[in-house]
């Protein structure tokens, strides 16, 4: 099904006073829906959903329609900016929704796309209603509900990987059609604001650790990071990733977890995503900790969805080795990103970014010891101690409220 209704119609929306962004989004969506379905589909009662990205996000009621449409729809309208980053945000989100809408319904782990227009930079997608997010569950008071939501999230992530592992060429073709960039700018990168941090930036961390704390990074550890980076860039285990693996970017619905926001979506190593099961939601604004054993349960739930596709991952030691490497890169990049922002921090609390870094390096120590990787374990312990001495003492990242 071709859903792109791109057109060169330059007619303005409304007249007189400058319309609001919400009104513009609704009018643009009505025009695109009319072109897509061949008949006017008026929308009413718009509600600004205040999206966190560059798009204006609006829920609107379908006032009348001769077609089988949901009662309400969600509109994502991107501003007409010229910057390459803004252009790629729309192109990546549009290509992502096209990719998933082309899959069988049982493999679709996001809202359905009903229409899009590449020129008008608008998407009209299924409204999943007011379902709670994974963030809501984690910050609630029901530990069992939070645990079930995390396991469902991990399974849905696995289904996403399994259903898109052979579709890299399709995704890049969709990107090119939308004039987006298919380049892989930092496959093992960490989302930071509007850009992906290039993997080359990790070369700066050893000097930063030495200058700030006197911690020397052994060559064996540098070799381990480079090997992990090579794994992330390899052709193995590649699948679609939303990149922004944040708990508020997922809805817990009756049909399971549904992913939202694909502004940075791309094909990359699925193991890069799996690192977020070990370092939960590391790139999100306010990550907290999960209880002991939760990461292992989530990894098992993820593996159950992909092991038929990638049978080598049935080997516990192989998966652990791959995951340790991805975890090392993620913690490394998180530290490189956050340390300059923490320069003047003293006496940090248990919900702080400093506490997160200390906890993540300590966990890396434990994981490396389990695989008898002495060099990584000793270095991780030294970094954790140095961070705790500077920002603590006795820092430990607090659990999400549901698990306290």
Secondary structure, DSSP 4 states (H G I P E B T S, - for coil): ---B------PPSSSSSPPPHHHHHHHHHHHHHHHHHSS---EEEEEE---SSSEEEEEEEE---SS---SEEEEEEE-----HHHHHHHHHHHHHHHHHHTS-GGG--BPPEEEEETTTTEEEEE---SPPBHHHHHTSS-HHHHHHHHHHHHHHHHHHHHHHTT-HHHHHHHHHHTT-----S-TT--EETTEEPPGGGGGGHHHHHHHHH-----HHHHHHHHHHHHHHHSSTTEEEE-S---GGGEEEETTEEEE---TT-EEEEHHHHHHHHHTTTTTSTT--B--TTHHHHHHHHHHHHHTTTSGGGGSHHHHHHHHHHHHHHHHHHHHHHHGGGGTT--S--TTSHHHHHHHHHHHHHHHHHHTT-HHHHHHHHHHHHHHHHHH-SS--PPBPGGG-
